[in-house]
Amino acid sequence: MEKTLGLILDEIQEVSSHIRTIDQRVGLIEKNMATKDDITELGKKIDGHHAENIDADNILLENIRDLKKSVIFINHKVADTELEINNLKQKQ
């Protein structure tokens, strides 16, 4: 009978050890797990940065358009100058 009780006690201690291990793991998961509030706050931050990125993209696009217009204007001036030089050469 004592032997049987000893075996039962050993089994109970082993189960108790497993339960403690599982409890530690659950505690780690709860500690590292994001809450609903964390996710909501993160969503708000992302939305704010997204709006900033859109504004920055629009500014970049506007600057690129201005630069493109400037390059086209300079290309026209160069072409006009080359045409004028060519005309002067032909007159000589």
N, C-alpha and C positions, 0 to 999 in steps of 0.2 A: 504494500500500500504506500509506504514512504517513497519507494522507487517511482511509483506512478505519479505521486504528488510532485516529486522532484522533476520528472519529465514535463509535467504540466507547467510547473513554475518556469522551467527553462523556455518552454514554448511561449509562455506569456511574456517573459522578458524579451525574447526575440521579436515578438509582435510589437511590443512597446518600443523597442529600438527602431523598428521600421516606421512606426507611427511618428516618432520624433524626427526621423529623417524626412518623412513626407511633410511634416509640419514646417520644418526648416525650409524646404523647397517652396512650399506654398507661400511662406513669409517672404522669400526672395522674389517670387513672381509678383506678389502684391506690391512689394517695394518698387520694383522696376516697371510695373504696368502703368500705362497712362490712364488717367481718369477721363471721364466725359468732359470735365471742365478743362483739363489739359488740352484735349483735342479741340475744343471750342476756341480756346485761347490761341492755339497754334493756327487754326483756320483764319482767325481774325488777323494775325500777323502776316500770314501768306497773302490774304486779300489786300492788305495795305501795301505790301511789297509789289504785288502784281500791278496795282494801280500806278505806283511809282515807276515800274518798268515800262508800262504803256506810255506814260508821259515822257520818259527818257527816249523811248523809241520814236515818238512823234517829233521830239526836238531834233534827234539825229536825222530823221527823214527830211525835215524841213531844211536843215543845213546841207544835206546832200543835194536837195533840189536846187538850192541857191548856188552851190558849187558847180553843179551841172550847167546851170544857166551861164555862169561866169566862164566856164570852159568853152561852151558853144560860142559865146560872144568873142572870146579870144581867138578861137579857130576861124571865125568869120573875118576878124581883123587881119589875121595872118594870110588868109586866102585873098583878101582884097589887096593887101600889100604885095603879095606875090604876083597878082594879076597886073597891078600898076607897074611893078618892076619889069615884068615881061613886055608890057605895052611900051615902056620907055626904051627898052632894048631894041624892039622892032622899029621904032621911029629913027633910031640912029643909023 
